[in-house]
Amino acid sequence: MSKKHRYFIIVSHCLLNPATRVHLLGRRYIFAEKVCDFFLHKHISIIQLPCPEFTAMGYWRNPQGRQQYNNVFFRKHCRAELENYINDMC
């Protein structure tokens, strides 16, 4: 008996849920719909990662760049957010 292959893709949160993006950035709901349709049509599951910016600073945060997020607090927060997902995928 052969095993059935099961595939999944790991996707950033804002790709599938543009509502969590920084309030000043545009929304791309049509793109999110196309991404979902593409993978689901091919029977590929979608694992949506949490948005570390949203969980750390909330919806009404100011846009920040790489330099502002390059700090101990944010790196620790990201690591903690990903830990369970990594364990599940392994």
Short mmCIF file of the C-alpha atoms (twelve columns), coordinates in Angstrom:
data_MODEL
# 
_entry.id   MODEL 
# 
loop_
_atom_site.group_PDB 
_atom_site.id 
_atom_site.type_symbol 
_atom_site.label_atom_id 
_atom_site.label_alt_id 
_atom_site.label_comp_id 
_atom_site.label_asym_id 
_atom_site.label_seq_id 
_atom_site.Cartn_x 
_atom_site.Cartn_y 
_atom_site.Cartn_z 
_atom_site.pdbx_PDB_model_num 
ATOM 1  C CA . MET A 1  0.000  0.000  0.000  1 
ATOM 2  C CA . SER A 2  1.492  3.326  -1.006 1 
ATOM 3  C CA . LYS A 3  1.225  6.385  1.128  1 
ATOM 4  C CA . LYS A 4  -0.768 9.297  -0.190 1 
ATOM 5  C CA . HIS A 5  1.406  12.367 -0.504 1 
ATOM 6  C CA . ARG A 6  0.119  15.394 1.344  1 
ATOM 7  C CA . TYR A 7  1.486  18.785 0.483  1 
ATOM 8  C CA . PHE A 8  1.270  22.121 2.213  1 
ATOM 9  C CA . ILE A 9  2.606  25.589 1.690  1 
ATOM 10 C CA . ILE A 10 3.609  28.029 4.411  1 
ATOM 11 C CA . VAL A 11 2.349  31.549 3.750  1 
ATOM 12 C CA . SER A 12 2.890  34.846 5.503  1 
ATOM 13 C CA . HIS A 13 -0.164 36.207 7.265  1 
ATOM 14 C CA . CYS A 14 -0.513 39.439 5.305  1 
ATOM 15 C CA . LEU A 15 -0.531 37.574 1.998  1 
ATOM 16 C CA . LEU A 16 -3.862 35.935 2.870  1 
ATOM 17 C CA . ASN A 17 -5.254 38.580 5.209  1 
ATOM 18 C CA . PRO A 18 -4.480 42.079 3.933  1 
ATOM 19 C CA . ALA A 19 -6.649 43.553 6.708  1 
ATOM 20 C CA . THR A 20 -3.795 43.044 9.164  1 
ATOM 21 C CA . ARG A 21 -1.350 45.083 7.106  1 
ATOM 22 C CA . VAL A 22 -0.283 48.506 8.336  1 
ATOM 23 C CA . HIS A 23 -3.284 50.817 8.037  1 
ATOM 24 C CA . LEU A 24 -1.524 53.025 5.493  1 
ATOM 25 C CA . LEU A 25 -0.760 50.250 3.011  1 
ATOM 26 C CA . GLY A 26 -3.142 49.089 0.312  1 
ATOM 27 C CA . ARG A 27 -5.384 46.065 0.505  1 
ATOM 28 C CA . ARG A 28 -5.064 43.263 -2.020 1 
ATOM 29 C CA . TYR A 29 -7.990 40.952 -1.328 1 
ATOM 30 C CA . ILE A 30 -8.177 39.818 -4.946 1 
ATOM 31 C CA . PHE A 31 -4.575 38.630 -4.779 1 
ATOM 32 C CA . ALA A 32 -5.286 36.725 -1.547 1 
ATOM 33 C CA . GLU A 33 -8.258 35.039 -3.211 1 
ATOM 34 C CA . LYS A 34 -6.161 34.029 -6.230 1 
ATOM 35 C CA . VAL A 35 -3.420 32.582 -4.006 1 
ATOM 36 C CA . CYS A 36 -5.953 30.487 -2.079 1 
ATOM 37 C CA . ASP A 37 -7.749 29.315 -5.204 1 
ATOM 38 C CA . PHE A 38 -4.484 28.324 -6.881 1 
ATOM 39 C CA . PHE A 39 -3.230 26.115 -4.064 1 
ATOM 40 C CA . LEU A 40 -6.586 24.660 -3.054 1 
ATOM 41 C CA . HIS A 41 -7.336 23.762 -6.670 1 
ATOM 42 C CA . LYS A 42 -4.103 21.728 -6.648 1 
ATOM 43 C CA . HIS A 43 -5.100 20.099 -3.317 1 
ATOM 44 C CA . ILE A 44 -2.271 21.807 -1.474 1 
ATOM 45 C CA . SER A 45 -3.044 22.812 2.096  1 
ATOM 46 C CA . ILE A 46 -2.224 26.317 3.279  1 
ATOM 47 C CA . ILE A 47 -0.601 27.020 6.632  1 
ATOM 48 C CA . GLN A 48 -0.915 30.680 7.448  1 
ATOM 49 C CA . LEU A 49 1.727  31.957 9.838  1 
ATOM 50 C CA . PRO A 50 0.832  34.577 12.435 1 
ATOM 51 C CA . CYS A 51 1.792  38.170 11.726 1 
ATOM 52 C CA . PRO A 52 4.465  39.092 14.278 1 
ATOM 53 C CA . GLU A 53 4.028  42.813 13.631 1 
ATOM 54 C CA . PHE A 54 0.301  42.579 14.286 1 
ATOM 55 C CA . THR A 55 0.638  40.401 17.399 1 
ATOM 56 C CA . ALA A 56 3.431  42.562 18.840 1 
ATOM 57 C CA . MET A 57 2.115  46.036 18.037 1 
ATOM 58 C CA . GLY A 58 -1.530 45.745 16.947 1 
ATOM 59 C CA . TYR A 59 -3.429 47.084 13.988 1 
ATOM 60 C CA . TRP A 60 -2.837 50.824 14.453 1 
ATOM 61 C CA . ARG A 61 0.927  50.562 14.346 1 
ATOM 62 C CA . ASN A 62 3.073  52.933 12.348 1 
ATOM 63 C CA . PRO A 63 4.896  51.608 9.299  1 
ATOM 64 C CA . GLN A 64 8.393  50.518 10.249 1 
ATOM 65 C CA . GLY A 65 11.355 49.287 8.302  1 
ATOM 66 C CA . ARG A 66 13.874 46.570 8.815  1 
ATOM 67 C CA . GLN A 67 16.038 48.718 11.097 1 
ATOM 68 C CA . GLN A 68 13.198 49.369 13.554 1 
ATOM 69 C CA . TYR A 69 12.341 45.665 13.785 1 
ATOM 70 C CA . ASN A 70 15.956 44.594 14.220 1 
ATOM 71 C CA . ASN A 71 15.921 44.463 18.002 1 
ATOM 72 C CA . VAL A 72 15.997 41.849 20.756 1 
ATOM 73 C CA . PHE A 73 12.311 42.229 21.692 1 
ATOM 74 C CA . PHE A 74 11.003 41.683 18.170 1 
ATOM 75 C CA . ARG A 75 13.346 38.786 17.356 1 
ATOM 76 C CA . LYS A 76 12.325 37.054 20.607 1 
ATOM 77 C CA . HIS A 77 8.666  37.650 19.793 1 
ATOM 78 C CA . CYS A 78 9.045  36.173 16.284 1 
ATOM 79 C CA . ARG A 79 10.840 33.116 17.630 1 
ATOM 80 C CA . ALA A 80 8.090  32.488 20.165 1 
ATOM 81 C CA . GLU A 81 5.376  32.925 17.503 1 
ATOM 82 C CA . LEU A 82 7.014  30.385 15.173 1 
ATOM 83 C CA . GLU A 83 7.963  27.736 17.704 1 
ATOM 84 C CA . ASN A 84 4.653  25.832 17.701 1 
ATOM 85 C CA . TYR A 85 4.345  25.997 13.926 1 
ATOM 86 C CA . ILE A 86 7.816  24.577 13.451 1 
ATOM 87 C CA . ASN A 87 7.093  21.743 15.867 1 
ATOM 88 C CA . ASP A 88 3.834  20.931 14.067 1 
ATOM 89 C CA . MET A 89 5.507  20.896 10.651 1 
ATOM 90 C CA . CYS A 90 8.363  18.684 11.808 1 
# 
